[in-house]
Amino acid sequence: MAASPYQQLEQEWKRLHAFRGALSLLRWDAAVMMPRGSAEIRGDQLAALETECHSLLTSPKVTRLLERAQANAQTLDEWQLANLRQMRRERDHAISMPVALITRLARTVARAEGQWLEARQQNKFEIFAPHLEEVLGLVRDKAALLGQALNLAPYDALANEFSPGFTCVDFDALFKAYARRLPALIREAITLQESQPVLPIVGKFSSNKQRQLIADVMKTVGFPFDRGRLDESPHAFTEGVPGDIRVTTRLDPTDIFTGLLGALHETGHALYDMNLPAAWTSQPVGTDCGMAFEESQALMLEMIVSRSRPFVRFLRPLLQKHLGVSGPEWEEENLYRHLTRVNRGPIRVDADELTYPQHILLRYELEKQLLGGSLAVRNLPEAWNSGMESRLGLRPASDREGVLQDIHWAVGSFGYFPSYALGGAIAAQLADGLRRDVPDLDAQIEAGDFAPMTSWLRDAVHSHGARLPAHDLIKQATGKPLSAHASLRYLESKYLAGIAPASSAAA
C-alpha cells in the first residue's frame, strides 16, 4: 500500500530531524572542541546544512503533501493532527525566508561567535561590535519578513520562534508585576540577610574535582551519561538531540557553585529533552513546547530545587567526598546562606533568584531598542551599564562582566531572553503542583531520590511534547493561566521568612 500524504510528510521530517541533529552537534563542537581558526570552515558547513533544511521545508513537494494531508485530516488522530499543525508552522516560517538570508545568517553568526569569544578574552567590545552590527542587520531583515508572514510585530515574530504563542503583551504583563514588587523585595531581603552573616568559602578547587562532583550530582538527579556528556565552555549550554545530549558548564576555581549551578540548569534542559515522547522523536510534535517551558525546567532545578535546604543536606556529603572539605563554612546553614544570598551582582548566570528578573528585563529592553533602531550598537555598552545602574545600583567594571557576558546576540537569538522570565513564572506554578501531589518531596530530595520529581514533571510537561499550545499546557499542568503570582509568593516566602510580607500586586 502506498504511503499516505501524511506518512510521506513524516518521512520528510525524519530527514529534517537528522539534519538538525548534525547542526546541533556542529554547534556544540564549535564551542567546545573546534580550533579557533576553523570558524570560517564551520560557517560554511552550518550554512550548507541550514540551506538543506530550508530547501526541504520550502519544497513544492512538502507544500503539496501538506495540502493533501490537511484535506484528509479527518483520518488523523490527536497526535497526528498536532504534528501536522507543527509541520505547517515550520513551513510557514521557512517559506517567509529567502534562502540567501538563511545562508548569510548562518555564516555570519559562526564568525560572530568566534569574535565574541575573542572580545571576551581581550575585554574589548569594539572587537565584537562590527560583527554584532552585521548580525543585527540580518536579524532585522528576518524579523520584518517573519512579521509580515505571520501578521506579528517584528520583535513578536522573533520571540515566537523561541516561545510560540507568547508576545510582548505577555512579557510586559509579567515584567510589570515584577517591577511593582521586586525592587522593594530585594531591599527587604538584603536588610534581613545583614543579620545573617555568611562565613566565606575560600580555596581553589581543581577542574577535575569539580567535574567529578558535578557529574555525581547530575547522575543522581537523573542525567544518563550513556546518552549524554558534560564538558566545559565559556557559556553554559545544552545541545544535541534526545539520545545524544551535550551539556556544558563554566568552571571557576574559586567558586564551586558557578559550575555546579550552571550544570544543574543545563541538566534541567537535558532531562526535558530526554523525556520527550519517544514515539515522536523525529517529528515536530515530539519537540519541546517552546523555550519558555525549556527554561522552566532548567530554572526549576537550578533555582527552586538546588537552592533549598533539602538539596543542601543532599549535597554536603558529596562536597566532602569529592573536595575533601570540612569546617564551619561547609555546614548546612552556611551553605544554604551562600546559595540564597541576595547580591546585586553584574552577571546574569551568577544572579540570585530575586535579582535575576532584573537582568532579563534589561536585555529585553535593550534588544527591542537595537531591533527598532533607537539604540546603535556603538552605544550598547553605555546603555547596558546605565541600565544596570538604574535597576541594580551598579555599573559593570568591564565589558566582559557587562555587555559581553551573554552569547545570545552573537548567535542571532534576539527574542530569546523573555523565555527566562516566562520560564521562572512557569517553574513556580509547576512547583506548587509538584508539592501538592508529592507532599514528601523535601525528604526525597534530601535522600537523593529525584525520581518522583522527574516523574511528575514527565507526566505534567515532558510527555506532551508540542502537542498543546503553550498557554493550554500551562493551564493543564498548573490549573491556572500564567501569571507572576506564584513566583512572587514563592520568593516572598523564601526570602522574607519570619517577616510579614508586603502586599504584592500579582499579574
Helices and strands as residue ranges (DSSP letters): H 5-32, G 36-38, H 39-57, H 60-71, G 73-75, H 78-95, H 99-122, H 125-150, H 154-162, H 168-193, H 207-221, E 228-232, E 238-241, E 244-249, H 256-274, G 278-280, G 284-286, H 291-299, I 300-305, H 309-323, G 328-330, H 332-339, G 348-350, H 356-372, G 377-379, H 380-392, H 418-437, H 441-446, H 451-460, G 462-464, H 470-478, H 485-495
